[in-house]
């Protein structure tokens, strides 16, 4: 899966051929098709932003510059010329250090294998809450690493806890005896109707120079400084699933993206600007990608005030020339090479039914079983059944193409009652003359 529709990505690949060499194009395709999830997302952002830059100015990909390095783009516009590095940032390293997601999945799996309902269980993991302060240590959870789960959590004592829960049917709690601080609490709550998980937010930064956003900016700044060029230098840092990139700091308590990027620019004389690009939701709860949009924010170094017109131009025009996101960066880390399907969506009106064209193909090919389709799409299945029982046959089938999405709609139009499968009648004209 990808952040943008795969059809839009394919169009960008074709359009970028005018300024990419064959070798550069092969590299982009290799990264997009690769198994390195972070490289895939970063390559997607780079490809789409190069395409957006090309729509509003002149782009030179990996220009010849002095110094032993390669730069993503030289952007030329009437407001100025800049060397730009494009990158993405995620919470992947923080998630690996605090594998609460893996522990939740493993707990639910083992509970289910034991014949119990995971919805009656909760997981709580304590952390170093009392140590947290500005300039202090990172937030962290008191839990083992994933390879230690079996040895430290899912022990014989855990299974005795499950047996106690099954036998008694009353609330009970299990606290594993961990090697270090004991912070994992697993509870059985028979009246609970959904699995719950509580923990300290370990992504909150308490130092401006010890967080994923700062690390990524510093890496790209070193790369730009090695060019020894006098042109403006800027970094576009994109949303790869980063909590830090989208959060606002609480004054005197912790830091947000504004604090981190402002501190970075204050310490790096050669960087003229930073642009952030994130995928934001309007929290409307609407299905599909309609609630998603791409949002940009610019940060101008006080040492380079003359770059302001260019930076303002980029902030306004980059997002305006990107397509609507299909999904969030977190969901884009799936290695599935199929774009988002309309499975489960559709519309019914009068004698027509509209459903996912890909779903129809998958059911006809056997990739999706008829039973699973009926289970997940009961309203549509019931409508098909109703039309059939009424003696209606297909009158017309058409496809509504969605070129900016990764699926299309197939529309079934049904006839009036057909004697081929329905009861005989005198017909309307005969009834009227009788």
Secondary structure, DSSP 8 states (H G I E B T S, - for coil): --SS-HHHHHHHHHHGGGTS-HHHHHHHHHHHTSS-HHHHHHHHHHHHHHHHHHHHSEEEET---SSS---SEEEEETTEEEEEEEEEE-SHHHHHHS-HHHHHHHHHHHHHHTT--GGGEEEEE-B-GGG--TTS----BS---GGGHHHHTSSHHHHHHHHHHHHH-S-EEE----SS---EEEEE-TT--S-EEEE--TT-BSSTTSSHHHHHHHHHHHHHHTT---SEEEEEEEESS-HHHH----TTT-B-HHHHHHHHHHH-TT--EEEEEEEEE-----SGGGGEEEEEEEEE-GGGGGGHHHHHHHHHHHHHTS---SS-HHHHT----S----TT-EEEETTEEEEEHHHHHHHHHTSS-HHHHHHH-HHHHHHHHHHHHTTEEEEEEEEE--TTSS--EEEEEEEEE-TTTS-----HHHHHH-
